[in-house]
Amino acid sequence: MKKQTLTVKGLTITVESIHEEDYISLTDIAKQDTKQRAGELIRSWMKNSATLEYLEAWEYLHNPNFKGGQMDTFRLKASENRYIVTPQTYIEETGAIGIISQSGRYGGTLAHKDIAFNFCYWLEPAFQLYVAKEFDRLKAEEFGRKSLEWHLTKITHNIDEVRNLLDTIPGQRQDLNRLNYLKGKDED
């Protein structure tokens, strides 16, 4: 898992690459609201009926093993005031893959970037725009690095191909021909 960070309005947000998909820390995003603890804010978001509809639609699009039938039961439970909706409960009951939640001191809740952007929008629409813009900047920077690496590899490969081609040209100086040099090495 490759970790990167975004900085939005002075807040550091972790982005992890999991199975070649980007997951953003909801726990880090929730820290922008200093009035509530991060876990409480995430649970409040998950109790929202619009959120549950969004999560269900996202899972149907991306998760062939999603237990959609469980969503009705989950929605009924979530509507009860005394029932606490946690990411772990949601994942266990529905087989969701869009949210990853780990308990403990170094745990937290990560969500696929689409879901994380929905969470940001629920918190504050303008904040969602800042996060999306910073995420796009991070991806463009990452693409630039990968593109440069690919081009350097391609150039190196092409140089080797040209060297190999030049070695096969008749009439060149024997001391510059790598094939003759390699033959001499083999005879030693």
N, C-alpha and C positions, 0 to 999 in steps of 0.2 A: 504494500500500500504506500503510494507516494503522497506525501503531505506537502501542501503549499498553504500560503496564507493570503488573505485579502485584508486591506485596511480601509475601513469605511467609517467616516466621521470619528476617527480616533479609536475605533473598535477593531480588534484583530479577530478575524474569522477564519477558521481552519477549513481547507478544502482537501478532500482525500480522493484519490483515484482508486476505485474498487471495481474489479472486473471491467476495467476500461470505461467506467462511467464516473462522472464527477458527483461526489456527495459533499454537501456543505453542512457544517455544524449548526444545528438549530439551537443548541445550548449556547454557543458563542453569540449567535444573533440575538437570542432572548436577553442577553446581558445588557443590551442597549436600553432596556426598560429597567430603571433602577428601583421602581416601586414594588415589583414582584420578583420572586425567585424564578430562575430560568425554568425549572421543572414545572412550577405552577402555571407559568405562562404557556408552555407547550401543551399542558393538559387542558387548559381553557380553550386553546385553539382547536384541539382535537375533539372537543365536545360540540363545537359549532357544526350545525347541520350542513352548511355550505362546504365546510372543510371535508366532512365525511363524504359528501357527493364527489368532491374533487379527487380525494384519495381513491375512492372506488373507481372512478373513470380512469385515473392514471394506472392503477393496478390492472384493470381489464386490458388496457393497451399494451402493457409491458410484461405482464406476469401470467403465463399460461396456467400456473398452478394456484392462482388466486382463488380463495374460497368465497366467492361472491354471495353464496347463500348465507354465509355467516354474517354478512354485513347487516341484514335485517335485524338479527338478534343483537348485534353490536350496537346498532342505532337505537334500538329500544332501551337497552341498558344505559347507553350514553345519555338518553333523555331524562333519566332518573337523577334527581338532585344528589342523592347520597352515593351514587356510583362514580368512581373516579376513573376517568379514561386515561390510561398511560400508553405510551408508545409500545411497551412490552406486551401489554394486553392486546392491543390492536394487532401486533405482529403475530402473536400466538394464535389468536382466534381466526385470523383471515389468511395467514401465510403470506403476508405482505413482504415485498422486497424493496419498496421505495423508501422505507424508513429502517434505519439500523439503530438499535439502542443497546447501550452497554451500561450495566450498573457498576457502582463502586466509585472509589476515589478518582480514578482517571477515566471514568466512563463519560457518557454523554449521549446525545441523540444526534445522529446524522441523517440527512434526507437527500434524495436525488435532487439535483439542482432545480428541476421543475417544481418539486414540492417545496424546496427551501424558498424559492421565489414567491410561492403562494403564501408561505408563512410570513415572509417579509411584508407582502402586500397587506395581510391581515393586521400586522402590527402598525404599519404606517406606509401608505402607498409611495410617498416620496422616498422613503428609505429603501424600498424595493428597487426603485430606479437607480439609486446609488450603488447598491449591491450588484445589480445586473451590469451596470457600466464597468465597475471594477472587475467583475468576473470576465467580461469580454476583453478587457485590457490584459488580464492575466493569461487568457487563452491565446490572444494574439502574440504576446511575448513568447509563450511556450511554442507556438507554431513557428515563429521566427527562428528560435533555437533549433528546432527539429529540422526545419527547412535548410538551415545553414549546414547542419551535420550531414544531411542527405547530399547536398551539393558538394561538400568537401569529399565525401566518400566517392561520389560519382566522378569528380575530377581526378582523384587518385587512381581510380580504376581505369579511367581513360588514358592517363599518362602511362600506366603499366601496359595497356594495350598498344599504344603507339611505340613504346620501347620494344615490345615483342615484335611488332611489325617491322620496325627498322632493322632489327637483328636478322631478318630474313632477306634483306636487300643484298643482291650480289654486288661485288666490286667495292665494298667499303673496306676501310682500313681494318686489318685483322685485330689490331690491339684494342680497337673500340667496339668490336663485336662481342656482345655479352655471351652469345652462344659459343664462340670459340673459347672465351674465358672459362665458361662452365665446363666445356669438354676437357680443357687442360686440367681443371680441378678433379674431374672424374678419373683422369689417367694417373694422377699422383697417388 
